[in-house]
Amino acid sequence: MTIKPIGERVLIKVKKEEKTSGGVYIPESAQSENKEGYVVAVGTYEDGSELPVNEGDKIIYGGYQTDEIDIDGEKHIFVDLKDILAKVEE
């Protein structure tokens, strides 16, 4: 299945922390959303030009309005470009 966001939206695979840096596993009920994820698909500006993020980029996002979908058992969300705060470069 191929998903292409329409407009200035980005599809993100949400990054979940399942264990601490010390190796202790965190139960799903105690995991908090850390607002980080990986870009899966990218829309375009109204004029058809590309957005400043690419597939595979690790990003930090904010905002309160997201649309959540489940793809192959994993949580994905659509985020407006204006809600992307930063691209993480390691």
C-alpha positions as CSV (number, residue, x, y, z in Angstrom):
1,M,0.0,0.0,0.0
2,T,1.3,3.4,-0.9
3,I,0.1,6.5,0.9
4,K,0.8,10.0,-0.4
5,P,-0.2,12.9,1.8
6,I,-2.2,15.7,0.1
7,G,-1.1,19.3,0.6
8,E,1.4,20.4,3.2
9,R,1.1,17.2,5.3
10,V,3.6,14.6,6.3
11,L,3.0,11.0,7.3
12,I,5.1,10.0,10.3
13,K,5.8,6.7,11.9
14,V,5.7,7.4,15.6
15,K,8.8,6.5,17.6
16,K,8.0,4.6,20.8
17,E,10.4,4.2,23.7
18,E,9.9,0.6,24.9
19,K,12.8,0.5,27.3
20,T,15.0,3.0,29.2
21,S,18.6,3.7,28.5
22,G,19.4,1.3,31.4
23,G,17.5,-1.5,29.7
24,V,14.4,-1.5,31.8
25,Y,11.3,-2.3,29.7
26,I,8.4,0.3,30.0
27,P,4.9,-1.2,29.9
28,E,2.7,0.2,27.1
29,S,0.3,1.8,29.6
30,A,3.2,3.9,31.1
31,Q,4.8,5.0,27.8
32,S,4.3,8.6,27.0
33,E,4.3,10.1,23.5
34,N,7.6,11.7,23.0
35,K,6.7,13.6,19.8
36,E,9.5,12.1,17.7
37,G,9.1,10.0,14.6
38,Y,10.3,9.1,11.1
39,V,9.0,10.5,7.9
40,V,7.2,7.9,5.8
41,A,5.7,10.0,3.1
42,V,5.6,13.7,2.1
43,G,3.0,15.9,0.4
44,T,3.8,19.1,-1.6
45,Y,3.2,22.8,-1.5
46,E,0.2,24.2,-3.4
47,D,2.5,25.0,-6.3
48,G,3.8,21.4,-6.5
49,S,7.2,22.1,-5.0
50,E,8.7,19.8,-2.5
51,L,8.5,20.2,1.3
52,P,11.8,20.6,3.3
53,V,11.6,17.0,4.7
54,N,12.3,13.7,3.0
55,E,11.4,10.1,3.6
56,G,13.5,8.6,6.4
57,D,14.2,11.9,8.2
58,K,13.9,11.8,11.9
59,I,11.8,14.7,13.1
60,I,10.4,16.3,16.3
61,Y,6.8,17.6,16.0
62,G,4.4,19.6,18.1
63,G,0.8,20.6,17.8
64,Y,-2.3,19.0,19.1
65,Q,-4.2,18.1,16.0
66,T,-3.0,14.9,14.3
67,D,-4.9,12.1,12.4
68,E,-3.8,8.7,13.5
69,I,-3.9,5.5,11.4
70,D,-2.6,2.0,11.8
71,I,-0.4,0.6,9.1
72,D,0.8,-3.0,9.6
73,G,0.1,-2.9,13.3
74,E,2.2,0.3,13.8
75,K,1.0,3.7,14.8
76,H,1.4,6.4,12.1
77,I,0.1,10.0,12.1
78,F,-0.5,12.8,9.6
79,V,1.1,16.1,10.7
80,D,0.8,19.5,9.1
81,L,4.2,20.9,7.9
82,K,3.7,23.9,10.3
83,D,3.7,21.4,13.3
84,I,7.1,20.0,12.4
85,L,9.5,21.7,14.8
86,A,12.9,20.2,13.8
87,K,14.8,17.7,11.7
88,V,17.1,15.6,13.9
89,E,20.6,15.1,12.4
90,E,22.7,12.5,14.1
